[in-house]
Amino acid sequence: MADFIDIVDPKNKPGEEDEEGASEKEQKKGEGEGEEGGEGEGEGEEGRERRAEQLRWQQQAQTMSDSEHDSWHRGVHEASGVEVVKFLSSLRHPHLLPLLAYCNHPALRALAFPLLPNASLDLWLHAHHHHPGQERPPLTITHRIRIAADVADALCFLHGQTPPVAHRDVSSSTVLLSGELRGHLGGLSLLKHVPGARMQRRLSHRKGYIDPEYFQSFKLVKESDIYSFGVVLLELLSALPPVVDGDVDAATGQVQKILLAQYATPYLQSGDLDHLVDPLLSSPRDRLAALAVIAQLCISASRFSRPTAAELAEWLADLAATPLESPLPDAVVRLIPAAFADLCQIEATA
């Protein structure tokens, strides 16, 4: 069996127990408590949650993709596995998915993270793509702004480390939602600046999120996270996936695919929200415009034109904290260009 090691207490390994613990378990079993795997009359909530947590560890390891497994495998060989785990487990933030455990076994090396009850943002926004007929209730504008603020706060934390930590896998599928629909950024196994580890990765599954400058520099840096976050903002705004249907190719008759960032750009430049915003989000228009403007800044072609994670965290936190019936926060108003001024009922800026 793979060796799952608890980060909080490395001596606590699922499937192992000391003699005293085994004796105590046998005694409770004799008093009528069920065996592990069943509920039993005398079992407490803590015990049930612990077994559920162990199951989540195993599920997370079993579903790790080949590329993630290869990355972890190389990381363990190029750096101490304990060193990598210590670094990842040191990154604690309310909106960063915490590392629970790791599996270090010759046949399987895996990182284990918690599974949140409301799954990923991707599934909430694009359920019809993954599970036709099983659409989830639409997220309100309040939920969407709050989720964006939560993720921006997590990115601000990562980019504020010394040296800055680039996430490199920001997407709607790595944003996990709690029971209260709060955003938590996952995907930590691909972080840049894991000490001593050279995490290689495939980019094919990230189509639509990749920083355009990557194809010149072949580097994903913290500014690349900002671009990817901008695409997530566009998803929150439009409920469209990162790659959408474009025009029909006259020669082949097939529908061409276009990146969401490319599809959205003309509408962002003209201030035409009607062709971009999720039809389920009709108001308030100034909040929709604010999200659109912030997204437009994030997907700027030049890395130097993009806002920092700290700026994003400030703007979105202010936006989330301001009641919908109130005017936009001053810090956000200053971002609004002329194209969106009428929607926001403000005087156009230069």
N, C-alpha and C positions, 0 to 999 in steps of 0.2 A: 504493500500500500504506500502511496506517496506520503511524504513527510510534510504535513502542513504545520507550520510554525506560527504561533501567535505572536504578533508584533508587541502587544502590550506586555505579555509575559512569555518570553521565549521558552520557559520550562513547561508551559501548558500546551501540549500537543494533542489534538483530537485523536481519540482512539487509545490514549495512554492514560494511566492513572496509577498512583502509588498504592502500596498495600493497604494503607489506612483507608484511602478512598474506596478501594475495591471492597474492603470489609464493610464499610458503612453502606455501600450500595446494596450488598447482599442482605444486610440487616433490614434496610428499607423495603427491599423486595419481599422479604419474609413477612413484613407488616402489611403487604397488599399493594405496594406501589408497583406500577407497570414497568416493564423492561424498556430500555432505550429503543425509540422507534414507535412506541405506543404512548398514549396519554396517561393512562393509569390514574387511580383516584388520588394518590398523595402527591402527584407531581405539581410543582409550582410553576408560575409563569416564567420565572428566570430559567428554569431547566428547559422548558419548551422553546424559549427564545434562543438559548444557547445551541440547541440541536438544529434549529432553523438556520442559525448563523453558520454552523458547520456545513450544513447542506449548501448554503449560498456559496461558501468558499469552494466547495467541490464543483458546483455548477459553473462558477466563474472560471475555474481552471479548465474544466472539460470543454468549455466553449471558446477558449482562447484561439484566435486565428493562427494560421501557419506563420504569417509574417511576424505577429507579436511573439509567438513562441520562439522563432528564430532570433528575434532581437534580444529576448531575455536570455536565450542560450548563449549568444555571443557575449552579452553583457557579463554573464557570470564567469565566462572564461577570460575575458579581457580585464575584468576587475573583480574584486572580492564580492561575492553575492551579498554578504552581510553589509559591505560598504554601500552597495546600491540600495539595499532595503533600508538602511539607516537614513540615507539621504531622503528617500521617498517618504518614509514614515515621519520625518522631521517637518514635512510640509503640512502644517495643520491650519486650517482656515474654515470658518463656518460654511462657506459655499464651495469648498474643494472636497471632492469625494475622497475620504481617507483610505489609506492602505490598511487593510485589516490583517493580512497575513501573506506569507509567500510559501510556495512549495519548491523545495530544493531536492530533487530526486534525479538520478541519471536519466530516467525515462520521461520525466516531466518537470519542467521549470516554469513556474507560473506565479503571477501576482494576483492576489485576491482582494476585491473591493466589494463593498456592500451593494445590494440591489435595492433601489428605492421603490416605494409602492406604486408610483405613477410612471414608472419606466422613463423613456427618453422623450425629449421635446420632439424629436423626429417622428415618433409614433403618434404624438398628439396632433401634430400639424399635418402629417402625411399618411394617416392611418389607411386611407383608401388605396394607397400604393402598396402597402404591406399586407393588409388584411381587408380586402374588399367586403363591404357590408358590415364592418365592425368599427365604423367611425366613432371617435370619442366626442364628448361635448366640446363645443368651441371654447377656446380660451378667451376671456374678456380682455379688453385693452389694459385694464389694471393688472391682470395676471401677466400679460406679455411684457409690460414695462418693468414690472418687478423682477421677472425672470432675467431680463436683459441687465438690470442693475445688479443682480446677484452674480451673474457670470462676469460682468465687468469688474466687480469687486474682487473676485477670485483671480482674474488676470492681473489686476493691479498688485495683488499680493505676490504673485509669481514674478512679475517683472520688477518688483521692488527688492528682490533678493540680491545678495552680493556673492557672485556675479548674477545678473538678471537671468531668470529661468524662462526660456521660451517653451510654450506648451507643445506647439507643432501639430496639434490634432483637434483644434477647435472646430466643432461642427454641431449641428442639431442632434446628432446621434451620441455625442459625448456630453451633452447637457442632460443631466438626470433630474427628475422632478420628485420632490418629497410629497408626503400626504397633503401638505398645505399648498402644493404647487409652487414651491420655492426652488430656484435653480441651483444645481450643484455641478461643478465642472469635473468630469471624469477624464479617463484616457491618460492617466499620469505615467503609464509605462513607457511612453514615447517622449518624455521630457528631454530637452537638451540641457546639458550641464550636469547629467548624472555623473558623479566623480568616477573617472577612469573608464567609463563604459562608452563604447562607440555604437550607438543605437542606429542600425541601418533600418530602412523601412521602405515599403512600397507606397507609391502615391496614387495608384489607380483608384482606390476606394475613396479618395478625397477630391475627386473631380468636382469642380465648382467652388472649392474652398481654397485652392492653391494660389498663393501670392503670385501675380504675373511676373514680378521681378525674380522669382525663383529660377525661371528659365534663362536668365542671364547670369545670375550669381551662383545658382545651384546650392543656395543656403536658405534655410528656414530660420528666421530670427524673430525677435519679439514683435517687430513691425508686421511680420507675416501673420502673427496671431490676430493683429488688429484687422487685417484684411478679412481673414476667416470669420472674425466676429461680425464684421460688417455684413457678410453673407447671411449669417444667422439672424441679424436684425432684419434683413430683407425677407427672410423666411417668416419671422414673427409678424412682419407687416403684411405680407401677401398670402401666406399659407402655401406658397409655391415651393417645390423642391429646388435644390441647388442647380439642377440642370432641367430645363423646360423644353417643351416642343416649340420649334421655330417654324419657318416656312417650309412648304413642300418643294423638294428638289424637282425641277422641271424635267430633268433627264431621267431620273430614277423613279420618280413618283413617291419617294419615301420622305417622311417628315424629318427634317434636320433638327438636331439638338443644339440648343444654345445655352450658355451659362446664364444663370439668374442675374448675375451682376451686369452682364452685357444687355440682357433683356430689360432690366430696370433702368439703366443709365439714361436713355432718352426721356423717360417719364420723370426721373429725378431732376434732370436739367430743366425741364419745362414746367415742373410743378404740377404735373397731371397725375393726381393720385387715383382718379377713377379707374384707370387701366392697370393699377398696380396693387391697390389695397384689397385685402381679403373682403369679399362681399358681406361677410358676417360682421365686419367692423365698419359701421357707418358713422360713428361719432365717438368722442369729440374730434373734430377735424384738426384742431391745433395739435393734439397729442400725436395723431397719425403723421402730421407734417413734421413734427419734431423728431420722431423716429426715423422718418425718411431722410431728413437732413443729416442726422448723425450717421446713418448707414452710408450715405453718399460720401461723407468725409472719410469713413473707414476704408472704402474701396477705391480710394484715390490711386491712380496708377503708380505714382511715386511714393516710396516709403516715407520720404521726408515730409510729405503733405498730410500724412495721416495723424490723427490725434494720438496721444499716449493713453495707456490704460488708466493712468491716474485721472486724466481729464474725462475719459469716458465714465469712470466710476463716479466722479463728482456730478457730471451732467445728469446721468441716469438716476443716481440716488436722489437728486433734487426733484427730478421729474416724478419719481415714484412716491416721494413724500408729499407732493403737492396735490390737493384734492382736484378731481377732474373739473369741478365747477369753477375753480380759481384760474387766474391767468397763468401763463407759462412762467417758470422761474426766470429771473433776469439772466442767469448764466446761459440758459438755453435760448432765450430771445436773441441774444447777441449772435447766435449762430445762424439765425434764419435769413436766407437770401431773399432777394426781391421776388423770385418765382413763387415763394411760399408765403409772402407777407400777407396777402389777402386772406388766405386760409387761416392764418393765425391772428388775424385782426390786429396787426401791428404795423408800424411804419417801416417801410422797406429800408434795409441796410445797404450800404455801398457794396 
